[in-house]
Amino acid sequence: GPFHDAFLSDTRKAWSVLHALWSGSTAWHHVKTLDKTQNGRQVYRTLHQYFFGGSKVATLTTGILSSLRSFTYTGDSKNFNFEKYVTNHVEQHNLSASLIEYGGQALDESLKINSFLTGIQCSTFDAAKASIAANPTRFTDFDTVKDHFGDSRRMTQASKPAATSRVSAV
């Protein structure tokens, strides 16, 4: 078409940026035919469709929900603690929020809270779970529940007696 000269150079610049970012991935195979023309606009549109078109957003959302259901906390271990459990949930919430601009649905707060509470299978937090069940109107969003568990954890750890020295050292 009768494009402005700046458009033609800009589309090649866009192509070179996208090529630098994506040429090593499997997604680039979908735009490989555009290497000759170096049409950055078409590469962008094709990659956007590849990542977010059709039912991709729904599939990603389903994966997020599956991940939230799969997280469990049974107590601290060598490579996993409560903070990591919380971080895993927050990461999935953020992923879900980033899909909203592409047509994804925001996670309901009750779903976030329910998956978080269901995954905690450690008796240390039974009191925190009971207080949430007793006063559900106070705990209506995920951050409030998360903070409540954090406070409960700190209080539990503060009330534990300090580790005693070995008897032989005494």
C-alpha positions in Angstrom: 0.0 0.0 0.0 1.0 3.7 -0.1 2.7 3.6 3.3 4.7 6.5 4.7 8.5 5.9 4.7 8.6 6.1 8.5 6.0 3.2 8.7 8.2 0.9 6.7 11.3 1.6 8.8 9.3 1.4 12.0 7.8 -2.0 11.1 11.3 -3.4 10.4 12.4 -2.0 13.8 9.4 -3.7 15.5 10.3 -6.9 13.7 13.9 -6.8 14.9 12.8 -6.2 18.5 10.2 -9.1 18.3 12.8 -11.3 16.6 15.3 -10.7 19.3 12.8 -11.5 22.0 11.0 -14.5 20.5 13.1 -16.1 17.7 14.4 -18.7 20.1 11.0 -19.8 21.2 8.5 -22.2 19.7 6.1 -19.3 19.1 8.4 -17.9 16.4 7.5 -20.9 14.1 4.1 -19.3 13.6 5.6 -16.1 12.2 8.7 -17.5 10.5 7.2 -16.9 7.0 7.3 -13.2 7.8 11.1 -13.1 8.1 11.5 -12.1 4.5 9.2 -9.1 4.7 10.2 -8.2 8.2 6.7 -7.0 8.8 6.7 -6.2 12.6 3.1 -5.2 12.6 2.0 -8.6 11.3 4.4 -10.5 13.5 3.0 -8.7 16.6 -0.6 -9.4 15.5 0.2 -13.1 14.9 2.0 -13.5 18.2 -0.8 -11.8 20.0 -3.3 -14.2 18.5 -1.0 -17.1 19.3 -0.7 -16.2 23.0 -4.1 -14.6 23.7 -6.5 -15.5 20.9 -9.3 -18.0 20.7 -9.6 -20.0 23.9 -6.1 -19.4 25.1 -7.2 -17.1 27.9 -9.8 -19.6 29.1 -7.2 -22.3 29.1 -4.7 -20.2 31.1 -7.5 -19.4 33.6 -8.3 -23.1 34.0 -4.6 -23.7 34.6 -4.6 -21.0 37.3 -7.6 -22.5 39.0 -6.0 -25.9 38.9 -2.8 -24.6 40.4 -4.7 -22.9 43.2 -6.5 -26.1 44.1 -3.2 -28.1 44.0 -1.3 -26.0 46.5 -1.1 -27.5 50.0 0.7 -26.6 53.2 1.3 -29.3 55.7 4.0 -27.6 57.7 7.4 -26.2 57.1 10.0 -28.4 55.4 13.5 -27.9 54.1 12.5 -26.2 50.8 8.9 -25.1 51.5 7.5 -22.9 54.2 4.3 -20.9 54.8 5.7 -17.8 53.0 6.3 -19.8 49.9 2.7 -21.2 50.1 1.4 -17.6 50.3 3.7 -16.5 47.4 2.4 -19.3 45.2 -1.2 -18.1 45.7 -0.4 -14.5 45.2 1.5 -15.3 41.9 -1.6 -17.1 40.6 -3.8 -14.2 41.6 -1.5 -11.8 39.7 -1.4 -14.0 36.6 -5.2 -14.0 36.6 -5.4 -10.3 37.0 -3.0 -9.8 34.1 -5.4 -11.8 31.8 -8.3 -9.4 32.5 -7.2 -7.1 29.7 -7.4 -10.0 27.3 -10.9 -11.0 28.2 -10.2 -13.2 31.3 -12.4 -13.1 34.4 -11.2 -11.7 37.7 -10.9 -14.3 40.4 -13.6 -14.0 43.0 -12.4 -13.2 46.5 -14.3 -16.1 48.0 -12.6 -18.5 45.6 -9.2 -17.1 46.5 -10.0 -17.5 50.2 -11.5 -20.9 49.9 -8.6 -22.3 47.9 -6.1 -20.8 50.4 -8.0 -22.2 53.4 -8.5 -25.7 51.8 -4.8 -26.0 51.1 -3.7 -25.4 54.7 -3.6 -28.9 56.2 -1.5 -28.1 59.2 -2.9 -28.2 62.7 -0.8 -25.2 63.7 -3.4 -23.0 61.9 -6.5 -24.6 63.3 -7.2 -21.6 65.6 -6.8 -19.1 62.7 -9.1 -21.2 60.5 -11.7 -21.3 63.4 -11.6 -17.6 63.9 -12.2 -17.0 60.2 -15.1 -19.4 60.2 -16.5 -17.7 63.3 -16.4 -14.2 61.9 -16.7 -14.4 58.1 -17.9 -10.8 57.7 -14.5 -9.6 58.9 -12.6 -11.7 56.4 -14.1 -10.8 53.0 -10.9 -10.4 51.0 -7.8 -12.5 50.5 -5.3 -10.0 51.9 -7.2 -9.8 55.2 -7.1 -13.6 55.5 -3.5 -13.8 54.5 -2.5 -11.2 57.0 -4.5 -13.0 59.7 -2.6 -16.2 59.1 0.7 -14.2 59.1 -0.2 -12.7 62.4 -1.2 -16.1 63.8 2.0 -17.6 62.6 4.1 -14.8 64.3 2.2 -15.2 67.5 2.6 -19.0 67.5 6.3 -18.7 66.9 6.8 -16.0 69.6 5.1 -18.2 72.2 7.2 -21.2 71.5 9.9 -21.8 74.1 13.4 -21.1 72.9 15.3 -24.1 71.7 17.2 -25.6 74.6 20.9 -26.3 74.5 22.1 -29.9 74.3 22.2 -31.5 77.7 25.9 -32.5 77.2 26.8 -28.8 76.7 25.2 -28.0 80.1 
